[in-house]
Amino acid sequence: MTFLRLPPAGAESAASRRFFDLVAPGATFGVGSLPHLSAGQAARFSFDRFDVPTVPSLPRRSPAELAVAQALIGVPGVGLGQYGALAIDCAALDPEAPVATDLDGQQFIGLRAFLNEARDRGAVGPVKWQFLGPISVGLALVRAGASTEVAFPVALRAVRSHLVAVQGLIADALPGSPQLVVLDEPLAADLAEPGFPLAPDDAIDLLSGAMAVVEPTATVGVHACGDADVATLLAAGPQVLSIPVQRSLLGVVGYLDRFLRNGGWVAWGAVPTGGPIGAGQPRAWQRLANLFCEMVQAGCDGDLLVQQCFVTSECGLGSHGTGVAQHVAELLRETSLRMQNGATTARFVLGA
């Protein structure tokens, strides 16, 4: 398979320069889903709690807002079955068939509520939104019974079509707001596993082919949970890499240092979301500080680590309660303030 690649890392667009110029080092934004049942409350939460307001997806409100449903609704051969489950007719999948993006549908209520809230507030600053990436969408189709020769081209066409539609809607509603568009690849950790249905080079081409449709007018990034294949993700050409804070990243310090030197930013998932989130956990800023110190000792540029970073949760909060979501936002704000404190950041830079 061959897909369109993005320009190499470092080929920063004017849209990216504008976005980065308007955000502070250590700024916070949301990742993935929120647990709210009210779209309006979720939108207000996003504007009130994150430095970069983030379009919410609300799978508890409707299964149509699950990431895979958002990506596949509108693909010929795919529909919503009973109780909101996806119904996929693999025989009807066609890589050449046009994809319909219904921006008035149930799958985009969170987006519409966000834009209404932005209008009511007169918001003009940067915004962030996410969408399921083509690797994960293709894997969902493969698991439903589609062949790899059909699944991944269908996935790419679907993701590209939806990205263009959503980006256009946000640009029309918020013409003064630079956009950060992050492709979510939750299954990227499996890329190097034996039997993965896509070769690494094809995965790179697939991901960069999706990024290419919004790169001229937005800042593009990629998010992965768990032990992501950082080298493969970076080879796709994102301008932002969103990954959890974990010591395994010390094995790819060279890749991350090169990415930062080429102008890339890293969104650090400092608050774990895979289990209960309570007061007994190590503070998010401590986890991040410890990792930064070890990365500097391993040769990473400490100044760039601090200057080109965002602070986020590891993954979405849709499986937690609204009280937990508020607690996570408070932890992120605390971490962001620590990042902007000169005494704290000096520790990172010195690696001590």
C-alpha positions as CSV (number, residue, x, y, z in Angstrom):
1,M,0.0,0.0,0.0
2,T,1.2,3.5,-0.7
3,F,-0.3,6.6,0.8
4,L,0.5,10.3,0.7
5,R,3.2,11.4,3.1
6,L,3.5,14.7,5.0
7,P,6.6,16.9,4.6
8,P,9.5,15.8,6.8
9,A,9.7,16.9,10.5
10,G,10.7,20.4,10.7
11,A,8.7,21.6,7.7
12,E,6.5,23.8,9.9
13,S,3.5,25.4,8.3
14,A,2.4,29.0,8.9
15,A,-0.7,27.5,10.7
16,S,1.6,25.7,13.1
17,R,3.7,28.7,13.8
18,R,0.6,30.7,14.6
19,F,-0.7,28.1,17.0
20,F,2.6,27.7,18.8
21,D,3.0,31.4,19.1
22,L,-0.3,31.7,21.0
23,V,0.2,28.9,23.6
24,A,2.4,29.0,26.6
25,P,4.9,26.2,27.5
26,G,3.2,23.8,29.8
27,A,-0.3,24.7,28.6
28,T,-3.0,22.1,29.3
29,F,-5.6,20.5,27.0
30,G,-8.0,17.6,27.1
31,V,-7.5,14.1,25.6
32,G,-10.3,12.2,24.1
33,S,-13.7,11.7,25.9
34,L,-15.4,13.4,28.8
35,P,-17.9,11.6,31.1
36,H,-20.6,14.3,31.0
37,L,-24.2,13.5,29.9
38,S,-24.9,17.1,29.1
39,A,-23.1,18.4,26.0
40,G,-23.4,22.0,27.2
41,Q,-21.8,21.2,30.6
42,A,-19.0,19.3,28.8
43,A,-18.3,22.3,26.6
44,R,-18.3,24.7,29.6
45,F,-15.9,22.3,31.5
46,S,-13.5,22.3,28.5
47,F,-13.4,26.1,28.3
48,D,-13.1,26.6,32.1
49,R,-10.6,23.8,32.9
50,F,-8.2,23.7,30.0
51,D,-5.7,26.3,28.7
52,V,-6.5,25.2,25.2
53,P,-10.2,24.5,25.0
54,T,-10.8,21.0,23.7
55,V,-13.8,19.7,21.7
56,P,-15.4,17.0,23.9
57,S,-16.6,13.6,22.7
58,L,-19.3,12.2,25.0
59,P,-19.7,8.4,24.6
60,R,-21.8,8.1,27.8
61,R,-24.4,10.5,26.3
62,S,-24.5,8.5,23.0
63,P,-22.6,5.5,21.6
64,A,-22.5,7.4,18.4
65,E,-19.8,9.6,20.0
66,L,-17.5,6.6,20.5
67,A,-14.3,7.3,18.5
68,V,-14.8,4.4,16.1
69,A,-18.4,5.3,15.5
70,Q,-17.5,8.9,14.7
71,A,-14.9,7.6,12.2
72,L,-17.1,5.0,10.5
73,I,-20.6,6.5,10.4
74,G,-21.1,7.7,6.9
75,V,-19.0,4.9,5.3
76,P,-21.1,2.9,2.8
77,G,-21.7,-0.5,4.5
78,V,-21.5,0.8,8.0
79,G,-24.5,1.8,10.2
80,L,-25.6,2.0,13.8
81,G,-27.3,-1.2,14.9
82,Q,-29.5,-1.9,17.9
83,Y,-28.4,-0.2,21.2
84,G,-25.9,1.9,19.3
85,A,-23.5,-0.8,18.2
86,L,-21.9,-0.5,14.8
87,A,-23.2,-2.8,12.1
88,I,-20.6,-3.4,9.4
89,D,-21.3,-5.1,6.1
90,C,-17.8,-6.0,4.9
91,A,-19.0,-7.0,1.5
92,A,-20.3,-3.4,1.0
93,L,-17.1,-1.7,1.9
94,D,-15.6,0.1,-1.1
95,P,-12.3,2.1,-1.0
96,E,-13.6,4.3,-3.9
97,A,-17.0,5.1,-2.5
98,P,-17.6,8.6,-1.2
99,V,-18.0,9.1,2.5
100,A,-20.8,11.2,4.0
101,T,-20.0,13.4,7.0
102,D,-23.2,14.4,8.8
103,L,-22.1,17.2,11.1
104,D,-25.7,17.5,12.3
105,G,-25.7,13.9,13.5
106,Q,-25.6,12.4,16.9
107,Q,-21.9,11.7,16.6
108,F,-21.0,15.4,16.6
109,I,-23.3,16.8,19.3
110,G,-20.3,17.5,21.5
111,L,-18.6,19.4,18.7
112,R,-21.7,21.5,18.1
113,A,-22.1,22.3,21.8
114,F,-18.4,23.4,21.9
115,L,-18.9,25.8,19.0
116,N,-22.0,27.2,20.6
117,E,-20.1,27.8,23.8
118,A,-17.3,29.4,21.9
119,R,-19.7,31.7,20.1
120,D,-21.4,32.7,23.4
121,R,-18.0,33.5,25.0
122,G,-16.6,35.3,21.9
123,A,-13.7,32.9,22.0
124,V,-10.8,33.7,19.6
125,G,-7.9,31.7,21.0
126,P,-6.5,28.3,19.9
127,V,-8.6,25.2,20.1
128,K,-7.9,21.5,20.1
129,W,-9.8,18.5,18.8
130,Q,-9.1,14.9,18.2
131,F,-10.2,12.1,15.8
132,L,-9.5,8.4,15.6
133,G,-6.6,7.7,13.3
134,P,-6.6,5.5,10.2
135,I,-4.5,2.8,11.7
136,S,-7.0,2.1,14.5
137,V,-10.0,2.6,12.2
138,G,-8.5,0.1,9.7
139,L,-7.9,-2.4,12.5
140,A,-11.5,-2.1,13.6
141,L,-12.6,-3.0,10.1
142,V,-10.2,-5.9,10.0
143,R,-11.5,-7.2,13.3
144,A,-15.0,-7.0,11.8
145,G,-14.0,-9.3,9.0
146,A,-12.7,-7.0,6.2
147,S,-9.5,-7.8,4.3
148,T,-6.5,-5.6,4.9
149,E,-6.6,-4.6,1.2
150,V,-10.0,-3.1,1.8
151,A,-10.0,-2.1,5.4
152,F,-7.1,0.4,5.5
153,P,-7.9,2.3,2.3
154,V,-11.5,2.6,3.5
155,A,-10.2,3.8,6.8
156,L,-8.0,6.4,5.2
157,R,-10.7,7.7,3.0
158,A,-13.2,7.9,5.9
159,V,-10.8,9.7,8.2
160,R,-9.6,12.2,5.6
161,S,-13.2,13.0,4.6
162,H,-14.3,13.6,8.2
163,L,-11.2,15.6,9.1
164,V,-11.8,18.0,6.2
165,A,-15.5,18.4,7.2
166,V,-14.8,19.0,10.9
167,Q,-11.9,21.3,10.3
168,G,-14.0,23.4,7.9
169,L,-16.9,23.7,10.3
170,I,-14.6,24.9,13.1
171,A,-12.8,27.3,10.8
172,D,-16.2,28.8,9.7
173,A,-17.4,29.1,13.2
174,L,-14.1,30.3,14.7
175,P,-12.1,31.9,11.9
176,G,-9.7,33.5,14.4
177,S,-8.9,30.3,16.3
178,P,-5.9,28.3,15.2
179,Q,-6.6,24.5,15.4
180,L,-4.6,21.7,16.9
181,V,-5.9,18.4,15.3
182,V,-4.7,15.3,17.0
183,L,-5.1,11.8,15.5
184,D,-5.7,9.3,18.2
185,E,-4.0,5.9,17.6
186,P,-4.8,3.8,20.7
187,L,-3.6,0.6,19.0
188,A,-0.2,2.0,17.9
189,A,1.5,0.0,20.6
190,D,0.9,-3.1,18.6
191,L,2.7,-1.9,15.5
192,A,5.8,-3.9,16.1
193,E,4.0,-7.0,17.2
194,P,4.3,-10.2,15.0
195,G,1.2,-10.7,13.0
196,F,0.2,-7.0,12.9
197,P,-1.7,-6.6,9.6
198,L,0.2,-3.5,8.5
199,A,3.9,-3.2,7.8
200,P,5.6,-0.2,9.7
201,D,6.2,1.7,6.5
202,D,2.6,1.3,5.4
203,A,1.5,2.5,8.9
204,I,3.7,5.6,8.5
205,D,2.2,6.3,5.1
206,L,-1.3,5.7,6.3
207,L,-1.0,8.1,9.2
208,S,0.8,10.8,7.3
209,G,-1.7,10.5,4.5
210,A,-4.5,11.4,6.9
211,M,-2.5,14.2,8.4
212,A,-1.9,15.7,5.0
213,V,-5.4,16.9,4.5
214,V,-5.4,19.3,7.4
215,E,-1.7,20.1,7.7
216,P,-1.8,23.3,5.5
217,T,-4.4,25.0,7.7
218,A,-3.9,23.4,11.2
219,T,-1.3,22.1,13.5
220,V,-1.4,18.3,13.4
221,G,-0.5,15.8,16.1
222,V,-0.8,12.1,17.0
223,H,-1.7,10.6,20.3
224,A,-1.0,7.1,21.6
225,C,-1.6,5.4,25.0
226,G,0.5,2.7,26.5
227,D,3.9,1.7,25.1
228,A,3.6,3.4,21.7
229,D,6.1,2.9,18.9
230,V,7.5,6.4,19.1
231,A,9.8,6.0,16.2
232,T,7.0,5.0,13.8
233,L,4.7,7.8,15.0
234,L,7.4,10.4,14.6
235,A,8.3,9.1,11.1
236,A,4.7,10.0,10.1
237,G,5.6,13.7,10.5
238,P,3.4,15.1,13.4
239,Q,4.1,18.5,14.8
240,V,2.8,17.4,18.2
241,L,3.4,14.0,19.9
242,S,1.0,13.1,22.7
243,I,2.2,10.2,24.9
244,P,2.0,9.0,28.5
245,V,4.7,9.8,31.0
246,Q,6.6,6.5,31.5
247,R,10.2,5.5,32.0
248,S,10.2,3.3,28.8
249,L,10.6,6.6,26.9
250,L,14.2,6.7,28.1
251,G,14.9,4.1,25.4
252,V,13.8,6.6,22.6
253,V,15.4,9.8,24.0
254,G,17.4,10.2,20.8
255,Y,14.2,10.3,18.7
256,L,12.5,12.7,21.1
257,D,15.5,15.0,21.3
258,R,15.7,15.2,17.5
259,F,11.9,15.8,17.3
260,L,12.2,18.8,19.7
261,R,15.2,20.2,17.9
262,N,13.2,20.1,14.7
263,G,10.5,22.3,16.3
264,G,8.1,19.6,17.5
265,W,6.2,19.8,20.8
266,V,5.3,16.9,23.2
267,A,2.1,16.6,25.1
268,W,3.0,14.7,28.2
269,G,0.3,12.5,29.7
270,A,1.2,13.2,33.3
271,V,-2.0,12.0,35.0
272,P,-2.7,8.2,34.6
273,T,-6.2,7.3,33.6
274,G,-6.1,3.6,33.3
275,G,-7.4,2.9,36.8
276,P,-8.7,4.7,39.9
277,I,-7.6,8.3,40.2
278,G,-7.1,9.3,43.8
279,A,-5.2,11.6,46.1
280,G,-2.8,8.8,47.0
281,Q,-1.1,8.8,43.6
282,P,2.2,10.6,43.1
283,R,1.6,14.2,42.0
284,A,1.6,14.6,38.3
285,W,4.3,17.2,38.3
286,Q,6.6,14.9,40.3
287,R,6.2,12.1,37.7
288,L,7.0,14.5,34.9
289,A,9.9,16.1,36.8
290,N,11.5,12.7,37.4
291,L,11.2,11.7,33.8
292,F,12.6,15.0,32.5
293,C,15.6,14.8,34.8
294,E,16.4,11.3,33.6
295,M,15.9,12.4,30.0
296,V,18.3,15.3,30.4
297,Q,20.8,12.9,32.0
298,A,20.4,10.7,28.9
299,G,21.3,13.6,26.6
300,C,18.0,15.3,25.8
301,D,17.9,19.1,25.6
302,G,16.4,20.3,28.9
303,D,15.5,23.8,27.6
304,L,13.5,22.3,24.8
305,L,11.8,19.8,27.0
306,V,10.4,22.7,29.1
307,Q,9.8,25.2,26.3
308,Q,8.0,22.8,23.9
309,C,5.6,20.9,26.0
310,F,1.9,20.6,26.9
311,V,0.5,18.8,29.9
312,T,-2.4,16.4,29.6
313,S,-4.0,13.3,31.1
314,E,-2.7,10.0,29.7
315,C,-6.0,9.2,27.8
316,G,-9.7,10.2,27.9
317,L,-11.9,10.5,30.9
318,G,-15.1,9.1,29.5
319,S,-15.0,6.0,31.8
320,H,-14.6,8.1,35.0
321,G,-17.0,10.4,36.8
322,T,-17.4,14.1,36.4
323,G,-15.8,14.7,39.8
324,V,-12.8,12.7,38.7
325,A,-12.6,14.8,35.5
326,Q,-12.5,17.9,37.6
327,H,-9.8,16.5,39.9
328,V,-7.7,15.6,36.9
329,A,-8.1,19.1,35.5
330,E,-6.9,20.5,38.8
331,L,-3.8,18.2,38.7
332,L,-3.0,19.4,35.2
333,R,-3.3,23.0,36.2
334,E,-1.0,22.4,39.2
335,T,1.5,20.7,36.9
336,S,1.3,23.5,34.4
337,L,2.0,26.1,37.0
338,R,5.0,24.1,38.2
339,M,6.3,24.0,34.7
340,Q,6.1,27.8,34.4
341,N,8.0,28.2,37.7
342,G,11.6,29.1,37.1
343,A,13.0,27.2,40.1
344,T,11.2,24.0,39.1
345,T,12.1,24.1,35.5
346,A,15.8,24.7,36.4
347,R,15.7,21.2,38.0
348,F,14.6,19.8,34.6
349,V,17.2,21.7,32.6
350,L,20.0,20.6,35.0
351,G,18.8,17.1,35.1
352,A,18.8,17.1,38.9
